[in-house]
Amino acid sequence: MTPEQMEVRARLHDDFPLYARHALKIRTKTNEIKPLILNNAQRILEDAVQKDMDSRGYARIIILKARQQGLSTVVGGRCYFKVSQNRARKAMVVTHHADVNG
């Protein structure tokens, strides 16, 4: 690998928004396949995740009722980013469904 390729590889390894834009694709509501470019809500979530990662070494984020903002998409993308870029890495998304009738 050339030094330039090594630099790009290092940036893709460490920079999720860059990785998402260049390596991840999403299917839009109009059925198009496009790069995952983080929207404003996703960038806010990414900043919170990065802050947790920097301070604790892991992220534990609770997202309440975030519909149609693309947060589950970016969470899935970030999980894939972490497990695909590192050996023996695991990721987990935990959800909760409250029984409002019981």
N, C-alpha and C positions, 0 to 999 in steps of 0.2 A: 504494500500500500504506500502511496505517496504521502508526504507530510500533510498535504491539503485534505486527502481522503481520511487520514487519521483524525484530523481536527474535526471534520464533519461528523465522523463516527462518534467522537467523544461528545460533541454537542447534542447529537441525537440520543445518546445514552443518558444525558443529564437534563435535557430540556423537554419536558412533556409537551408543551404547546407546539414546539417545533416538530417533535416526533409525530404528534397528532396530525398536523398540517401536511406532512410529507409521507407518512406511512399508514395512516388510518383512513378508511373510507366509511361514509354513512349513506344510507338510503333516505332521501328527503321525502317529505309528504307528497311531493309530485312524482315520486318514484324515480328520481334521478340519483345516480351514484356520484358523490362529491367528497372532497377531502374534509376531514373533521377540523374545521377552523373554529376555535372557541368563541362563543358569543359572550356577552357581558356577564350573564349569570354564571356561565361556566368558568369565566376568568376569576370571578369572585370566589367560587368554590376552589379553584386551583390555587389561589392565593392562600386560602385557609388551610388547604392540605399541605402546601409547601411550608407554611409557618409551623404547623405541627411537626412535619418531618424534620425541619431544621432544629426545633427546640427539644423534641422528644425522641426522634429517630423513627417514629411511626405516626400514622394519622388515624384518628378515630373521630369521625364526623357524623353528626345526626342531621338528616335532611327531612324536614317536615312538610308534607303536602306540596311538594314542588312538581307541579304538573306542567307539561308543555314547555319546559325551559331547557330541556336537553341534559338535565343533571344525571339521569341514569345512564345516558349514552356516554357522557364523559367519565363517569365512575367506571363503567365497563372498559372504556378505552384506557384509563389509567391503570386498571388492574392488569390488562393485557400488556401494557407498556412495562410494568414492573416485572411480571413473570417472564416475559420474552427477552428482557435485557439482562437478566441475572440467573445464574445457576441455582437450582434447588430452591427457588422462590415460590411461595404460595400466596394466594390472594383470596379474600373472602368478602362477599357482600351479604350482610345480614339484614333481613327485613322483618317487619312486625306487622301483623294483621290483627287489629283489635276487633273482637266480636261486640259490636255496639248493641246487639239485640239480646245478649245473654248476660 
